[in-house]
Amino acid sequence: MPKPRHRRAAEVLPTREARRCLPQFLKESREHGAAAEPVVFGAHRKPEAVVLSYQAYEELLDAVDDLVIAQEVAARDESDSGERLELADLIRSQGRDPADFGIE
């Protein structure tokens, strides 16, 4: 798993300059992949949008998925009563014979 990066873009580019720098950013993305610095841009240097490498985008999505799963697991752990059911008992509760499934 990649080491977390907690960095902010050093500069917010005006939209016109970001457009002009796009070929250079693509070159850096090809060379550096997820490690390529994102480009932050917007009107009057107010951050409005970010362009990042596709690899960084995929890593970001993976990290979000991991966080969502961790939250779901934590919520299930909180609501876990500790009660457990044996597989054979579950099968019986459905009106079936565990032996039909090679259990017991």
C-alpha positions, 0 to 999 in steps of 0.5 A: 500500500502506498504511503499516505501523502498529505500535501497541498498544491503550492500554487493555484494557477489561473485557468489560462496558465493551467491550460497552457501547462497541461502538456507539461503536466501530462508529461510529468504524469507519464513520468511520475505516475501517482507521484506527479504533483496535481495542478490546482487552478481557478479564476483569480487564483481561487482553488476551483478544480484539480487535475491529477494523474489517473494513477493518483485518481485510482489510489484516491478511489481505493483509499475512499473504498478502504475508509468506507469499508472500515466504517462499515466494519466498525459499525458492525462491531459496535452492533455485534451482540456476540451471539453466534450460530453454528452452521448446522443450526442455521441449516436446521432453522431452514427446515433442512437436514445438515447431513444433506450438506455433509455437515454433522 
